[in-house]
Amino acid sequence: MSENKLTGKIIVIMEKQQVTDTFSKREFVIETAGEYPEVVKFELTQAKCEDIDKHKLGDEITVHFNVRGRAWENKQGKTVYFVSL
């Protein structure tokens, strides 16, 4: 899958979450500029969680990202779809 990029101002940096013993993630949100600004949440995983530490709220950054999607069946037997950026 090709790499995408989006430029915007950091408006939220969340704390690192230890999801399981072997998996951690950290989310942050940027807001794009323009007539119709978009607010987009991104997810860093594993060793990449610290990459956001060199930035602060208000910094303008360009995020290079991949789109990842998956299906998961919940306890009720319903398939739920997830997208991660």
C-alpha positions as CSV (number, residue, x, y, z in Angstrom):
1,M,0.0,0.0,0.0
2,S,1.3,3.4,-0.8
3,E,2.4,6.0,1.7
4,N,0.2,9.0,2.3
5,K,1.0,12.3,3.9
6,L,-1.0,15.1,5.6
7,T,0.1,18.4,7.0
8,G,-1.5,20.1,10.0
9,K,-1.2,21.6,13.5
10,I,-0.9,19.2,16.5
11,I,-3.9,19.8,18.7
12,V,-3.8,16.7,21.0
13,I,-1.0,14.4,22.1
14,M,-2.3,11.5,24.2
15,E,-0.4,9.3,26.7
16,K,1.1,6.0,25.6
17,Q,-1.2,3.1,26.2
18,Q,0.1,-0.4,27.1
19,V,-2.6,-2.4,25.3
20,T,-1.1,-5.9,26.1
21,D,2.2,-7.1,27.5
22,T,3.7,-6.9,24.0
23,F,1.8,-4.1,22.3
24,S,1.7,-0.4,23.0
25,K,0.2,2.6,21.1
26,R,0.0,6.4,21.3
27,E,-2.5,8.6,19.6
28,F,-2.2,12.2,18.5
29,V,-4.5,14.6,16.5
30,I,-3.8,17.2,13.9
31,E,-6.0,19.9,12.4
32,T,-5.5,20.8,8.7
33,A,-5.6,24.3,7.4
34,G,-7.9,25.7,4.7
35,E,-11.5,26.6,4.2
36,Y,-12.7,23.3,5.5
37,P,-10.2,22.1,8.2
38,E,-10.2,18.4,9.0
39,V,-9.4,17.0,12.5
40,V,-7.6,13.6,12.0
41,K,-6.4,11.2,14.7
42,F,-3.2,9.2,14.1
43,E,-1.9,6.2,15.9
44,L,1.8,5.4,16.6
45,T,2.7,1.8,17.7
46,Q,5.5,0.1,19.5
47,A,8.9,1.9,19.2
48,K,7.3,4.7,17.2
49,C,5.3,5.9,20.3
50,E,8.2,8.2,21.3
51,D,8.5,9.9,17.9
52,I,5.9,12.5,18.9
53,D,7.9,13.5,21.9
54,K,10.0,15.9,19.8
55,H,6.9,17.9,19.0
56,K,4.5,20.0,21.1
57,L,1.0,21.3,20.8
58,G,0.7,23.9,18.1
59,D,3.6,22.6,16.0
60,E,2.8,22.2,12.3
61,I,3.9,18.8,11.1
62,T,3.6,16.6,8.0
63,V,2.6,13.1,8.9
64,H,3.6,10.2,6.6
65,F,1.3,7.3,7.2
66,N,-0.2,4.1,5.9
67,V,-3.9,3.2,6.0
68,R,-4.5,-0.1,7.7
69,G,-7.9,-1.8,8.0
70,R,-9.1,-5.0,9.6
71,A,-12.2,-6.9,10.5
72,W,-13.0,-8.3,14.0
73,E,-15.9,-10.3,15.2
74,N,-17.3,-9.2,18.6
75,K,-18.8,-11.4,21.3
76,Q,-22.3,-11.0,19.7
77,G,-21.0,-12.4,16.4
78,K,-21.2,-9.0,14.6
79,T,-18.3,-8.1,12.4
80,V,-16.8,-4.7,13.2
81,Y,-14.3,-2.9,10.9
82,F,-11.4,-0.8,12.0
83,V,-9.2,1.7,10.2
84,S,-5.9,2.9,11.6
85,L,-3.8,5.8,10.3
